[in-house]
Amino acid sequence: MPDASDQSDTDILALADQELETLISEAVVSGRGEHWFRTEDTALVPGTTSYRLPRRLLGRAVRGVSVVQSTAAEYQLSQLDPLELRGLYTPGTAVRPAFFAFEGDFIKLGAVPAESGWTLRVHYVQKPSQLVAVSTTTMSRIAAIPSTTTLTLLDVAPDANLTTSLSFFDIVRGAEPYDLLYIDRLTSSYANPTLTLNSSTPIVVADFVMTPGLVAYSAKPGSEAFWVVQRDQTPFPPIPAAMWTALVYATTAAALAATGDPGAPRMGGRATAAKAQAVAMMSPRDERQTQTIVNQHSMLRSRGRWR
């Protein structure tokens, strides 16, 4: 890395963020590991046909849009051109939705059912969180979950710096692949050491229990830890260990280039090679290379053939 006097830790982390969103993101997605794959549900409101896209979309793109019926049955929607969608339905039509279109930062449905209990489900690849330095002002270890019945309580240590009511935070796993266990949790109150969540964003105790048979979570030295972090931030690069070398090389190359160091191209070549090696290791994630199951009942198929 360049001399510490050339660039601050904040500068280096900013460069690492850029590489995460470009070189590393492309590698993770092309590796088909689905490491950043997430699903977000939004309740359908009778009479409302426009719904905003999830906030953390990588590249503002989705992998699929589906609807979950009140019976819990899920089916995929087919995408149409916005003008084509508008020509299919009379405004105010209340029927089972079958198609959608993108309009700006919204998903537009041609129709929604009249009854409640239906859900719009968006499948997408999540944009990586911003990297921040390890600090008690940005993160706090979850020491225990004090109740297995009240699912809005977390004991944290040290002070989580989340004392303000209605502030948002994420929960990140402190071990590979350093994924986000929860996003956009909402704080209700904080009285050291207990952080109380808003009832609309509870947790599931089983998500924190690594040992089968346990019904409560208590962090122990050397064990896998979970951390409360400010929303959209993380002290851990949220990538598989196979990608760490590529991230280090890519960040170093960017730092060298920023200072005009002639070694930048060589380091960039190392990053590209490390990326290719990591993709080869991660793809396919299912080493049996089984074929993807195709929905035989899709509305895009007719008598077993694609339309």
Buried (B, 14 or more C-beta within 10 A) or exposed (E): EBEEEBBEEEBBBBBBBBBBBEBBBEBBBEBEBEBBEBEBEEEBEEEEBEBEBBEBBBEEEBBEBBBBBEEEEEBBBEBBEEEEBBEEBEEEEEEEBBBBBBEEEBBBBBBBBEEEEBBBBBBBBBBBBBBBEEEEEBBBBBBBBBBBEEBBBBBBBEBBBBEEEEBBBBBBBBEEBBBBBBBBBBBBBBEEBBBBBBEEBBBEBEEBBEEEEEEEBBBEEEEEBBBBBBBBBBBBBBBBEBBBBBBBBBBBBBBBBBEEBEEBEEBBEBBBEBBEBBBEEBBEEEEEEEEEEEEEEEEEEEEEEEE
